Amino acid sequence: AYRRLTPHIFTQQEVSTLMAAAAGLQPRDGLRPATCATMIGLLEASGLRPIEAIRLTRNAVDLDQGLLFVQEAKGHRSRWIPLHPSATEALRTYARLRDRLVRKPSSERFFLLDNGQSADVRTLQCALETLCRRLGWLPRGDYARHRCYDFRHSFVVNSLLRLHCKGTDVDHAILALSTYLGHASIAHTYWYCTAAPELMAIVGNRFHQYTQGEST
């Protein structure tokens, strides 16, 4: 009964461009540019809800094992999230810079601003809108602005594309994806599926193969 508004699906190239452009945020010699760039990369690589990334504490980020512990997330559910080695290395690089620039933090959160306080979703959203405006990007979808939550939608779409490319049985793999995202029901994961052109091409090809099989 409820029609979901279509989100903007970020491509991997767009995410890379955003992270590079974040170096131009103010203060250029401060921590904020690195905080915004690293958080954008993490959201794209993990599918975390923006508030989950904000609430990560130092103890919840295990850089030795490459794991994140998301505690008391939506529905009071906690979960472990394994990271790709490249994401772990990016977080390690950020942590070194953070500890060098902020000697006396006033928060135990992993992502900080120059004043030692925790970053928040509003700060990241403001940075995202600023970067997209500077790049001259308009959102593809029903929203007037690019949103931090679009990275979660993008993660689902891009994950399905990777699964198809690897020849993985998506009908089974989406169960693992649902657990990774912290969903209580697989229906919630399908809610994030967006009809991106690349996905629709795969669906069309599969349907064509199905009809060919029916005709023979």
C-alpha angles and dihedrals in degrees: 000000000000119000112215115223112240112253128213110263109213117215119220089249091055091051091051090050092050092050091050092047091052088076086076094061119109132294089035093193093042138085100259096081092052092044093053094043094048093046092050089051092047093050090051093046099043109025090230119166106252092243090052091056091047093052096051110123126206090255091053092059111075105191092177095058097028094239137136123204112210107196127199095350126165111333089016090279123146126200145172118240120200115212134211110255090246091057091048091051091049090053090048091052091049092049091054091051092045093052091047095050099037109046097168109033118189093208136055091217117121096228114058140174127227093270091059093252124125119270115244137206092255091058092050093045091051091050092048093052091047093051095047090048092051090049091050093238124158119200119256103221142037100305123094092222139030110262134207088232089062088076090065091052089046091051092057094048094045091046091054090049091052091048091052091048090053092049092243120159099253094194088065099033093055088068089063090044090053091053091047090054093049096243120160091209133029087229087071090057093051087052087068094054109111127192096247113174092246093053093045090053090055092046091049091050093049091049090050090052090048093052091047089055091049092052093052 
